[in-house]
Amino acid sequence: EGRSIYKTIKKVILYLFSTSIGEVLTITGALIFGMPLPILAAQIIWLNFVTDGFLDMSLAMEPKEKGLLLGKFERPKKYLIDKLMLQRMIFMAVPMMIGTLFLFQKYIDINMEKAWTISLTTLAVFQWFNAWNCRSDSKSIFQLNPFSNKFLLGATFIVILLQLSAVYTPFLQKILHTVPLELFDWFIIVPVALSIVFIEETRKLFYRRKLIQIFMK
């Protein structure tokens, strides 16, 4: 149980830190390139407490990994965040920044509120996919049974509904400074956000090959 709890804590930390760093890099990148703020204070609160709130709690309910007792368990001497976690945070946070700013600058001259809505929604969708990335440090998300963590499945469904409410409900539109998105906008946002899965899957592939080489030696 100790190993399982330790792994679960690392998954939650990885998710929270990578998404937070992604938000910070997005704002920092906008300032460096002389762009307006891509997300507002209320939108940051929405992402951190609503989107992240449901997803990190559901990640904490991730079932015990098979074969966890087979490998050697190495406790960190000082820090819970190791080199692999830092590497994964970078691989997850940088695409969030690039993808969000890329779409944000496309909409700035069209409508500022729509540009903010695009940024907020893009970051939210990035976070939906990223939660599934964090389920394992080496296994592909396509190898993991999506129904083995029904809490994550349910939380993802809830945050999708909440984000749709944030975009299309007049009450939340006033609070979050959002405007309705067209179907075409979603066809742009979702593929861009999916890039985080492609990048993390590529990293996992090389990581698995490295583990195989070490094992063969």
C-alpha positions, 0 to 999 in steps of 0.5 A: 500500500505504501508504494501505491500511495507514494505513486498516487501522490506523485501523480497528483503533484505532477498534474497540479504542477504541470498545469500550473506551470503551463498557466504561468508560462502562458502569461509570461510568454504573452508578456515577453512577446508584448501581447495582452494578458491571455487569461484573466484573474477570474479565469485562472481561479476557474481553471485552478479550483474548478477544472483542476479541483475535480481532476486532481481529486479523481487522480488520487483515486487511481487504482494500484498499478499492476506489477508495482511490487516487482520493481525496486522501490527507491525512496527519494533522499530529499525531494519528492519531485525527481528528474523524471517528474521535472522532465514530464512537467516541461514536456506538458507545460510547454505545449500548453503555452505554445498552443494557447498563445498560438490560438490567442494571437489568432483571435486578438484582432477579431474580438478580445473577449473571444480571444480570452474565451479561446485561451481559457477553453484551450487551457481547460482542454489541455488540462482534461487530456493532461489528467489522463497523461498523468495516470502512468509515467511509462504506460500509454494512455491507450494501454490503460483501461479508461474504466479502471478509474471511474472517478477520473472518467466522471470528473472529466465528464463534469469538467466538460459540462462545466466548461460548456456552461462557462462558455454558453451560460450568460451568468458565467459569461459575465463573471468569466468574460467569455462569449459563445464559441462556434463549432469551428472553434472547437475543431481548432481547440481540441486538436491543438490541445491533443498535442499534449497527448502526442508529445507525452506518448512520444516521451513515454515511448522513448522512456520504455525503450530506455527501460528495456535497454537497461533491463537487457543489460 
